[in-house]
Each structure stands twice: as C-alpha cells, then as structure tokens.
Amino acid sequence: MEESLITPALKDLMGQDLENEPFEVEKGHIRRFAQAIGDSNPLFRDPEYARKTRHGGIIASPTFMIDISLNRIAYALMDRKPASTGFLNGGIEIEYYQPIRPGDTVYSRAKLVDLQEKSSKRGKLLFMSVELDYRNQKNEAVMKVRNTFIAPWSDQEVKSG
C-alpha cells in the first residue's frame, strides 16, 4: 500500500487558526506595492486624484494584503508536507468587502480547510485549501481569500506548460 501524501502534521494543522501580526498600512507601502506590480492606477498613488473619487482618498490595491499574510500559512504547509514534493499555487478566489486605507491596521487569520490527494499521469497530487479572513482595526471584515496549493509528488522536476 502506497504512503499517503497527507502527513499527520498536515492533519494536525487542519482547522487551526493561524494569526498574523497586525499590519499597519502606510501610504508609502500602498504606493510602493502598486509600483512593484506595475499598477499605474492613480487611486493607489495620487492623493489629489484619489480624493475626487468615491473613496475620498488613496486605497490599497486589491491584492495588497494577500502576499503579507499568505506567507504564514504557506510556510506552515511547506513545513508539514512530504519532503520530496514541490509547491504550486493552484488558484485563488478573493471577496472584497471594503477598501484598505492608509492608517488601517489589518488583522488576518489563516486556516487549512481541506486536504485531498489525487492521482495524475505523473504521480500523486496533494491539494491543500486554505481560507484567510482579514479585518480592520474596527473588527470590520475587509476581505476573504480562498487559496489552493498543490504539492506534486514526483522524483522529476516540476515543469510548467
């Protein structure tokens, strides 16, 4: 009988809340993030332009918080998955409830919500689904993210395409 890719350590992580450190949002962070991803939207960079919009000021790009908080759950999964597997992003869904603004403090919680092992032509695949909830300093929901990570089990290098 083949060994399962769902390790006891992954099973132990299921359903646990992983909290990230609170993140204090600064206008400079928002601007630098937009520059880093090549987003020229003036809503993320130009205070005068942003003031005239329905938002009344600069807001963060929709993906601004994801990288900051997704890392914690990704590292937790990396530490618990089978050693000889790679790690791929299998897709992301995002629900936005309200904009993130300079001066906000954002709190996030991540949780492993599903583990599935599947077979493919190249070997086994481990699908790890996580949910992340984001709230601001007023405990208002800001956004929710669902992300699936895939760990392919193969002795061969993972190749795209």
N, C-alpha and C positions, 0 to 999 in steps of 0.2 A: 504494500500500500504506500502511495506517494505521500510525502510530508506536505502538510498544508502551509500555504504562504501566510495564513492568518496566525501570527505568533501569539503566545499567551500574553506577551507585553502589549500587543495591539488590542487584544480583547480587554485587558485591564484598563486601557485608555478610553474605551467606548463609554460615551455618556458623561465623561468628566468635563467640568468647566475649566478651561484654561484662561485665566485672566491675563491681559497685558497691562503693562504700566500705563497709567493715564498719559495721553499725548496732548500737549498744549500746542494748539495750532497758531502759527505766526504768519503774518502776511508774506514775509520773505520765504518761508517754506512753500507756501502756495505758489508763488511766482517761480521759484527755482524748480519745483516739480513740473510745472507747465513747460518751462524751458527744456528740462531734461527729456520730456516725452515728445517735444516738438509741437506742443499745442499753442497756437498763437491767439487763441480766443482772448479778447481783451477783458472779458469778465473775470479772468483769473490773474490779470496783470495790471490793468489800468484803472486806478481808483476813480478817476473822473468819469470814465465810460461806465464803470460798474454802478456808480451812484445813480445814474439815469435809468437803470434797468429796474424791473420789478423786484429784484433782490435788494436794491438800495445800497449795494456795496460789493466789494470783492467776495467771491465764494471760491471754495476749493473745487478742483476738477473732480468729476465723479469717481475716478479711481484713486484719488489722493491717499485715502486711508488704507487701502487694501494691502499694499506691499508692507506697510509698517506692522500690521497685526497678523497678516497671514504667515509671516515668518515663524512665529512661535509655534503654531500648530504644525507647520511643515517640518520644523526641526524635531518636534516630538514624534512625528510619524517616521521621519528618517531614522531616528534612534531605535525605533521599535520594529521596523520592517525587516524582512530577511536580508542578510548582509550582502548577498550577491545580486540583488535586484537594483535596477536603475530607478529613476523617478521622473515621471512626466506629468504635465498639467493636462487633465482630461476635460476641462471645461469649467466655466464659471457662470453663475447667474447672480444678478445684483438687483435688489429692490431698494429704491431711494425713497426716503420719507421726507427729508428736508435737507437744505444745503448745510455744509460745514463752512464756518466763517472764521476769520481771524479772531482770536480771543477765546474761541471754544476750547474746552478740554474734552477730548473724546476717550471714552472707555470702551474696550471691546472684550468680548468673551468668545472663545472658540470651543467647539465641541465636535468630536468624532461621532458621527451619527449612523454610519453604515459601513460595513466591510463585506466585500463579495470577492470570491475567487472564481475566475472564468478561464476557459481554455481557448487558445488561439492556435493558428498554424505553426507559430514559432515557439509555443510553450504556454505556460500559465501566466495569467494576469491577475494582479491584486488591485481592486478598486476600493479606494478609501474616500468616503464622502464626509465633508466637514461643513458645519454651519458656523457663521460668525455673526454676532449681533453687536451693533455699535450704538452707543447712547452718548448724549452730550452731558454737560455739567448740570443740566436741569432734569436729568434722567429721562429725556425725551428720545424716542427711537430716531436714529439718523439714517441707518441703512441696515440691510441684512444681505449676507453673501452666502451662497452655497457653492462650494468648490469640490471637484473630484480630482484626486490624484491617482495616477496609475503607476504601479510598480511591476514592470515586466520581468518575468523570471526567465533568464536565458544566459548561457555562457558566452553568447555572442554580443558584440557591441550593439547597442540600440541605435538604429539608423532611421532618419526621417525619410518620408516620401514613399 
